[in-house]
Amino acid sequence: MGLLALIPSRDWFYGAAILGLLIFGVYERQHLINEGAAHEVAALKASSDKLKAETAVKTADLKARATMAEQAYDKEHLLVANQPIDSVRLCLNPHSRIVLSPGAGQVAGNAGAGAGPGGIQQVPAGNSSIAGPDIGGMLDALAKSADQVSATLREFQSR
């Protein structure tokens, strides 16, 4: 305690003031950090709410478009399904043949290509008195399959 008596009281006052300023600085620094974090959280919440609102609007729009596309698909599919199936018969002519002339051979650079037909001779017209097999069912199945693919593609395009 003898050494402390040598320090004048004015130095004690300055030391206490410096120590008080240091403590205040630490407190103020922590307060500003907490305040900045609160502002950042508020800004992130506002941004998140804005994005959620925009997402909800876009989702509703996409759902409406998807519903319209599905309804158009169903309408088109019902329209195609209700069409009558006609009988389609091939005309046969037992005396006609398709004769292919030999191809010109391979062209240099097209090593993998086979020889194509050089020319096709004319085929006489079919005789309608000889009825061939009914291919209406096969054509109908092919048409329905093509319509299904086409309707599906249109639905995806309209989404």
C-alpha positions as CSV (number, residue, x, y, z in Angstrom):
1,M,0.0,0.0,0.0
2,G,3.0,2.2,0.4
3,L,3.5,2.4,-3.3
4,L,-0.1,3.4,-4.0
5,A,0.4,6.4,-1.7
6,L,3.1,7.7,-4.1
7,I,0.6,7.9,-7.0
8,P,-1.3,11.2,-6.9
9,S,-5.2,11.1,-6.7
10,R,-5.4,12.8,-10.1
11,D,-3.8,9.7,-11.7
12,W,-6.4,7.5,-10.0
13,F,-9.1,9.6,-11.5
14,Y,-7.5,9.4,-15.0
15,G,-7.0,5.6,-14.7
16,A,-10.6,5.1,-13.6
17,A,-11.8,7.2,-16.6
18,I,-9.7,5.2,-19.0
19,L,-10.9,2.0,-17.6
20,G,-14.5,3.2,-17.8
21,L,-14.0,4.2,-21.4
22,L,-12.6,0.8,-22.2
23,I,-15.6,-1.0,-20.6
24,F,-18.0,1.3,-22.4
25,G,-16.2,0.6,-25.7
26,V,-16.5,-3.1,-25.3
27,Y,-20.2,-2.8,-24.3
28,E,-20.9,-0.5,-27.3
29,R,-19.1,-2.8,-29.7
30,Q,-21.2,-5.8,-28.5
31,H,-24.4,-3.7,-28.7
32,L,-23.7,-2.6,-32.3
33,I,-22.9,-6.2,-33.3
34,N,-26.3,-7.4,-31.9
35,E,-28.1,-4.5,-33.5
36,G,-26.5,-5.3,-36.9
37,A,-27.4,-8.9,-36.6
38,A,-31.0,-7.9,-35.8
39,H,-31.1,-5.7,-38.9
40,E,-29.7,-8.5,-41.0
41,V,-32.2,-11.0,-39.7
42,A,-35.0,-8.5,-40.5
43,A,-33.7,-7.9,-44.0
44,L,-33.4,-11.7,-44.7
45,K,-36.9,-12.3,-43.4
46,A,-38.3,-9.5,-45.7
47,S,-36.4,-11.0,-48.6
48,S,-37.6,-14.5,-47.8
49,D,-41.2,-13.3,-47.5
50,K,-40.9,-11.6,-50.9
51,L,-39.5,-14.7,-52.5
52,K,-42.2,-16.9,-51.0
53,A,-44.9,-14.5,-52.3
54,E,-43.4,-14.5,-55.8
55,T,-43.0,-18.3,-55.7
56,A,-46.6,-18.7,-54.7
57,V,-47.8,-16.5,-57.6
58,K,-45.6,-18.5,-60.1
59,T,-46.8,-21.8,-58.7
60,A,-50.4,-20.8,-59.0
61,D,-49.8,-19.7,-62.6
62,L,-48.0,-23.0,-63.5
63,K,-50.8,-25.0,-61.8
64,A,-53.4,-23.1,-63.9
65,R,-51.4,-23.6,-67.1
66,A,-51.0,-27.3,-66.3
67,T,-54.7,-27.7,-65.6
68,M,-55.6,-26.0,-68.9
69,A,-53.1,-28.3,-70.7
70,E,-54.5,-31.4,-69.1
71,Q,-58.1,-30.3,-70.0
72,A,-57.0,-29.7,-73.6
73,Y,-55.3,-33.1,-73.6
74,D,-58.4,-34.8,-72.3
75,K,-60.7,-33.0,-74.7
76,E,-58.4,-33.9,-77.7
77,H,-58.2,-37.5,-76.5
78,L,-62.0,-37.8,-76.2
79,L,-62.4,-36.3,-79.6
80,V,-60.1,-38.8,-81.2
81,A,-61.5,-41.8,-79.2
82,N,-65.1,-41.1,-80.4
83,Q,-64.3,-41.2,-84.1
84,P,-65.7,-44.2,-85.9
85,I,-63.4,-46.9,-87.3
86,D,-63.9,-47.6,-90.9
87,S,-63.0,-50.7,-92.7
88,V,-59.9,-50.4,-94.8
89,R,-59.2,-53.2,-97.3
90,L,-56.2,-53.6,-99.5
91,C,-56.7,-54.2,-103.2
92,L,-54.8,-57.3,-104.4
93,N,-53.7,-58.1,-107.9
94,P,-52.1,-61.6,-107.9
95,H,-50.3,-60.8,-111.2
96,S,-48.4,-57.7,-110.0
97,R,-44.9,-57.7,-108.6
98,I,-42.4,-55.1,-107.6
99,V,-39.1,-55.6,-109.4
100,L,-36.0,-53.8,-108.1
101,S,-33.1,-53.4,-110.3
102,P,-29.7,-53.9,-108.7
103,G,-28.2,-50.9,-107.0
104,A,-25.3,-49.0,-108.4
105,G,-23.0,-50.3,-105.7
106,Q,-21.2,-48.4,-102.9
107,V,-20.0,-44.9,-103.2
108,A,-16.5,-44.2,-101.9
109,G,-16.7,-42.7,-98.4
110,N,-19.9,-44.5,-97.6
111,A,-18.4,-47.8,-96.6
112,G,-21.2,-48.7,-94.2
113,A,-24.1,-47.9,-96.6
114,G,-25.7,-50.8,-98.5
115,A,-26.6,-50.7,-102.1
116,G,-29.9,-48.9,-102.6
117,P,-32.5,-49.6,-105.3
118,G,-31.5,-48.2,-108.6
119,G,-35.1,-47.8,-109.8
120,I,-38.6,-49.1,-109.2
121,Q,-40.6,-50.4,-112.1
122,Q,-44.3,-49.4,-112.4
123,V,-46.8,-51.6,-110.7
124,P,-50.1,-52.1,-112.4
125,A,-53.2,-50.8,-110.6
126,G,-54.9,-53.1,-108.1
127,N,-58.0,-55.0,-108.9
128,S,-60.8,-53.9,-106.6
129,S,-62.7,-57.1,-107.3
130,I,-60.3,-59.0,-105.1
131,A,-60.6,-57.8,-101.6
132,G,-57.6,-58.0,-99.4
133,P,-57.2,-58.1,-95.7
134,D,-58.9,-55.5,-93.5
135,I,-56.1,-53.3,-92.1
136,G,-58.4,-50.7,-90.5
137,G,-57.7,-52.0,-87.0
138,M,-54.0,-51.7,-87.5
139,L,-54.3,-48.2,-89.0
140,D,-56.6,-47.2,-86.2
141,A,-54.1,-48.4,-83.6
142,L,-51.3,-46.5,-85.3
143,A,-53.4,-43.4,-85.6
144,K,-54.4,-43.6,-81.9
145,S,-50.8,-44.1,-80.9
146,A,-49.7,-41.1,-83.0
147,D,-52.5,-39.0,-81.6
148,Q,-51.5,-40.0,-78.0
149,V,-47.9,-38.9,-78.7
150,S,-49.0,-35.7,-80.4
151,A,-51.4,-34.8,-77.6
152,T,-48.8,-35.5,-74.9
153,L,-46.3,-33.3,-76.7
154,R,-48.8,-30.5,-77.1
155,E,-49.6,-30.7,-73.4
156,F,-45.9,-30.4,-72.5
157,Q,-45.5,-27.5,-74.9
158,S,-48.3,-25.6,-73.4
159,R,-46.9,-26.0,-69.8
